[in-house]
Amino acid sequence: SATNEAVARFDTTSGKIIQNSAVIIDDSNNVSGIGTLGVGGVTTVGANIVSDTDSTDDLGTSSVRWANVYTDSIGDSGQTLGVGAGTLSFDAAATIDSSGNNAITIDSGSATLSLDAGTIESDATTLSFDSTISIDSSGNNAITIDSGSATLSLDAGTIESDATTLSFDAATSIDTSGNNNLTLNAGTATLVV
């Protein structure tokens, strides 16, 4: 028996007998019923490639992967983009652009967030932390805070240093002209000026 709009196929025994098929081409040229489609050349598509079920189907498998994906954008503004790779690598200088005034959050949970670079540069006017933080240079590496010709402001209830020496490379002033007390407290030790 034949199925309406089914694609006819020949049997593998004689190659002369036409058999029924589960592949359907309807009057609007829509194709359905294909199990696995093997393509040996380039496939050109003039419309969207859409899964029949949301958030279910994959491109490639864990053992057979696509080499490169060339696209203008990934995902949309209402979705979370999950990256399962252990490393996100760029072949050249790259920019993560949030110029649309949207926040960028890097959340490592309870793990360590490592920023490994020759220079870490920020154009932000404020670097803000929600809780107590430490800048750790225990690997015996220097930390340099360079404000150029601008003013470097340290605004805190207490500014504490465990360093044995506080050194300045040029003439330095400690200015309390705002009529605030300057207190040097050596505790039970000797204060040497």
C-alpha positions, 0 to 999 in steps of 0.5 A: 500500500502507498502513503499519500505524498510519500517518497517512493524508493526501490527495494534492495533485492531487485532494485526494480520494485517500488516500496512505500516510504515514511518520508513525506513531501507535502504539497508545500514542499515540506519534508518530514519523516527523515531519520538520519540525513547524511550529506557529503557536501555543502548544505545551503539553507535559506531559512531558519534551522529550528529544533522541534523541541525547546532546549532539547536537541544538540549540534554535534555530540561529545565525540563528534564535534563541529570544528568552528561556528561562525555567527554574529551573535549567540543566544538572546537577552532573555536567556542564560548562556552556559559554557561547559568548556574548561577553558574559554580561549581567544586567538587574538585581542578580545573585548567583552562589551557591555556598552549597552549599560548592562552589568557584567557579573563574574561569579566563582562562588566559593572557588578562586577567581584568577585574573592572570595578565601582565596588566589588568586595566579598568576604566571604571570610576569605582572598584567596589567590593560587597564584603571584606577582601584581601589583595594577596602578594604573598608570592613575594611580588610587588604591588604597585598603585600608580595614579600618575599625576592625579591624586591617590585617595585612600578613604577608610576608618583605618589604613593598616600595613604590616610592612616593616618599611613605608618608603617614598621615592621622592619628596612626600607630604602628609597633609592634614590641612582639613583640620584633622588630627594626625596621630602616630601611635607606636603602642609600647614601642619607640616611635622614631622620626 
